[in-house]
Amino acid sequence: MRPPAQRGFGLDLVEREVSHNLLGHSQIDFTPQGLSVSIDFVARPDRGSLAIG
């Protein structure tokens, strides 16, 4: 998979939300095998819950 020619809304959204709302770090890589996304953050009880899906 090749990286997109230009950054789009989706990449910016993931990076911004992980950084600002989760106080974490995201790594997005486009590899020949496909898209790889890593998201690291510390779960904090005082920040509420995280609902996925």
BAMI-281608 format. One record per residue (C-alpha): x, y, z; residue in one letter. Coordinates in nm, 4 decimals, padded with zeros to 6 digits, always signed. Layout:
! BAMI-281608
atom x->X; y->Y; z->Z; type->A
...
This chain:
! BAMI-281608
atom x->+00.0000; y->+00.0000; z->+00.0000; type->M
atom x->+00.1385; y->+00.3400; z->-00.0910; type->R
atom x->+00.0977; y->+00.6497; z->+00.1241; type->P
atom x->-00.1649; y->+00.8912; z->-00.0086; type->P
atom x->-00.0438; y->+01.1712; z->-00.2346; type->A
atom x->-00.1705; y->+01.4208; z->+00.0227; type->Q
atom x->-00.2846; y->+01.4002; z->+00.3832; type->R
atom x->-00.6550; y->+01.3764; z->+00.4316; type->G
atom x->-00.9148; y->+01.4359; z->+00.6990; type->F
atom x->-00.8926; y->+01.0807; z->+00.8391; type->G
atom x->-00.5201; y->+01.0874; z->+00.9157; type->L
atom x->-00.5428; y->+01.4327; z->+01.0669; type->D
atom x->-00.8442; y->+01.3308; z->+01.2764; type->L
atom x->-00.6755; y->+01.0233; z->+01.4239; type->V
atom x->-00.3536; y->+01.2070; z->+01.5064; type->E
atom x->-00.5310; y->+01.5101; z->+01.6528; type->R
atom x->-00.7802; y->+01.3144; z->+01.8649; type->E
atom x->-00.5214; y->+01.0740; z->+02.0038; type->V
atom x->-00.2870; y->+01.3591; z->+02.0879; type->S
atom x->-00.5364; y->+01.6064; z->+02.2361; type->H
atom x->-00.8130; y->+01.3914; z->+02.3833; type->N
atom x->-00.6191; y->+01.0826; z->+02.4909; type->L
atom x->-00.2896; y->+01.2617; z->+02.5607; type->L
atom x->-00.1237; y->+00.9846; z->+02.3617; type->G
atom x->+00.0731; y->+00.9111; z->+02.0482; type->H
atom x->-00.0263; y->+00.7549; z->+01.7170; type->S
atom x->+00.1918; y->+00.6017; z->+01.4469; type->Q
atom x->+00.0424; y->+00.5473; z->+01.1021; type->I
atom x->+00.2451; y->+00.3542; z->+00.8453; type->D
atom x->+00.1641; y->+00.2574; z->+00.4897; type->F
atom x->+00.3508; y->-00.0655; z->+00.4172; type->T
atom x->+00.3455; y->-00.3019; z->+00.1180; type->P
atom x->+00.1396; y->-00.5399; z->+00.3359; type->Q
atom x->-00.1222; y->-00.2736; z->+00.4164; type->G
atom x->-00.2002; y->-00.0021; z->+00.6673; type->L
atom x->-00.0513; y->-00.0260; z->+01.0160; type->S
atom x->-00.1830; y->+00.1931; z->+01.2978; type->V
atom x->-00.0471; y->+00.2003; z->+01.6511; type->S
atom x->-00.2119; y->+00.4070; z->+01.9232; type->I
atom x->-00.0542; y->+00.4452; z->+02.2672; type->D
atom x->-00.2168; y->+00.6184; z->+02.5623; type->F
atom x->-00.2536; y->+00.5742; z->+02.9354; type->V
atom x->-00.6052; y->+00.4885; z->+03.0497; type->A
atom x->-00.7013; y->+00.7247; z->+03.3285; type->R
atom x->-01.0123; y->+00.6682; z->+03.5420; type->P
atom x->-01.0653; y->+01.0445; z->+03.5796; type->D
atom x->-01.0988; y->+01.0907; z->+03.2010; type->R
atom x->-01.4218; y->+00.8908; z->+03.1702; type->G
atom x->-01.4689; y->+00.5868; z->+02.9510; type->S
atom x->-01.3575; y->+00.5055; z->+02.5992; type->L
atom x->-01.6248; y->+00.3449; z->+02.3846; type->A
atom x->-01.5166; y->+00.1720; z->+02.0657; type->I
atom x->-01.7656; y->+00.0491; z->+01.8091; type->G
